[in-house]
Amino acid sequence: MAEQEGDTEKTKSLGEKLQELEERADQLDKQRTKGLSAIRYCICRAMYELMCMCTLKVSFSLSCSYINERNRQRNVVRAELALKVIESVLCLRS
């Protein structure tokens, strides 16, 4: 509108203001993008750590199950051995 009226100073001033606003918008967009990138990084890091903790928990649980089963089998073998010893001792006394 200022250009149509022939006001070159006003046209130049408005052009400079427009340029400043565009530069400011670019700066704000870069800051927003940095903020989002930081948030995205934190979320990904937290998800990775949670996944690792869950994996460790499952692994630990499986290890405990294996150890418990192994111990149960050992106890059964020891009990059977003890019964055989008792039987042999009783047979010798008879």
C-alpha positions, 0 to 999 in steps of 0.5 A: 500500500505504501508502495502504491502511494509512492512512499519509498521510505515507508516501503523500505522501513516496512521491508526491513521490519518484515525481514527482522520478523522473518529472522526472529521467526527463524530463530524461534523455530530453531530454538523450538526445534532444539527444545523438541530434539532435547525432549525427544532425546530424553524420551528415547533415553528413558525408553531405552533405560526402561527397556534395559531394566525390563530385560534385566528383570526378565533375565534375572527372573529366568536365572532364578527359575533355572537356579531354583529348578537346579536346586530342586533337582539336587534336593531330589537326588540327595533325598533319594540317595539318603533313602537308599542309605537308610534302606541299606542300613536297615537291611544290614540290621535285619 
